[in-house]
Amino acid sequence: MLAHPNDELACSGILQRLRDRIRVVFMTNGDGLARTENLDPVRYAATRKAEALESLGTSGVAADQARFFGHSENEIYRNLARLKRSALRLSEVIAFFEPIRRSMAEAAYEFRPDVAFAVGFHGGHPEHGLAHFFGALAVHNFAKEVEADIPLYQFPEYVLTTLLPERLRTGYPGEKYWMVLDGRELETKKRMADCYLSRRPDFKRFRRIVGILNLPRAAVRRENPADRFFGREQVSLVPGDFDYRRAPYRPGFLDHLLEDFEGTPITFQECIRPIVVAFEEEAAAQRN
């Protein structure tokens, strides 16, 4: 369960090893950067979708195993910003997000998973957290209806716009595991990244930052620092009592660092948490 095209790179090992047994959903159309780069959002979203399909195909996942729900990142950010500015009532924002929630719920019933993987709820891009939350809500409700135990795992994303090489930090809830890619899998991952011509400059800068941050360890171990980072993919089992109302970071200013919409900062407490509370309370009311 992914927020937008290129999120699949952070779980390339899972994709390559499960291949025809996996199904992939993209919550948004990936048009978010079109606004800041002065591009046509419809064309940019179409480009991102085509790149994602090529990337998935490179990993061994067929096009008919993927679903693109096409919700606009720009509109998601616009509504989060309006919520922060109190320009909209919470009920109006909830009405905007209801189709997104429904898309994720319908995917759970279509694919009927026995295990689920979601982009991490760890304070990176807001759409990552929302894709995780709505995906988790969908899996949880589906599991209850079919009376099944469906484990949910999350994986940290690469936050390209802030050049942050994310990992689930020590103390973050849930047991953590490492998937170590072999040489063939790492080369495949690199070819997946090469499918994204629209993000190539970002990928190059990000890879350079990763290399610099890992130079001390690389000097000791005599290994390529970027290959070591990208060749190890972290996953964590999401505890059943995971608290989505709690900010991922202390102090809170680290959550959604540098994220804004037209000058309005996007924060966890004022933008994400109210949505989580509203949909959790709605789900609880329906169960009762």
Helices and strands as residue ranges (DSSP letters): G 7-11, H 12-18, G 19-21, E 24-28, H 32-36, H 41-59, G 63-65, E 66-71, H 73-84, H 90-111, E 116-119, H 126-146, E 152-155, E 158-159, G 160-162, E 164-165, E 176-180, H 183-194, G 197-199, H 200-213, H 215-221, H 225-230, E 232-237, G 252-254, E 260-261, E 264-265, I 268-272, H 273-287
